Amino acid sequence: MRPDDRIRLQHMVEAVEAVHHVIENRTRQDLNSDLTLRLAIVRAIEILGEAASRVSTETRSAASAIPWAALVGMRNRLTHAYFEIDYDIVWRTATTEIPALLPSLHEALNRLGNDAPGSS
């Protein structure tokens, strides 16, 4: 298993936690009126997808509960079609789909830790 996978998975956890932090006590309406909030959420989702794109095929297969293609696709959409972002989708992603990733990400990190040399 590639050593970078652990680092990328940790980056993904940090991006999920960043989204959680910036949406705390915020509403969908805040997303319309707060440019900083929009930029923060979009950037965290981009980081999440970019990190996901760099995780090895082996680790992706071992952590099949994580929607790898969807994460990378969302990142690509936000990055390359930034001029037509649907903020309803961004909000739903930030409030529903991203928080649901955290247990699977932690499980993947734990599995990597158990597969590391000298961890038995």
Buried (B, 14 or more C-beta within 10 A) or exposed (E): BBEEBBEBBBBBBBBBBBBBEBBEEBEBEBBEEBEEBBEBBBBBBBBBBBBBBBBEEEBBEBBEEBBBEEBBBBBBBBEEEEEEEEBEEBBEBBBEBBBEBBEBBEBBBEBBEEBEEEEE
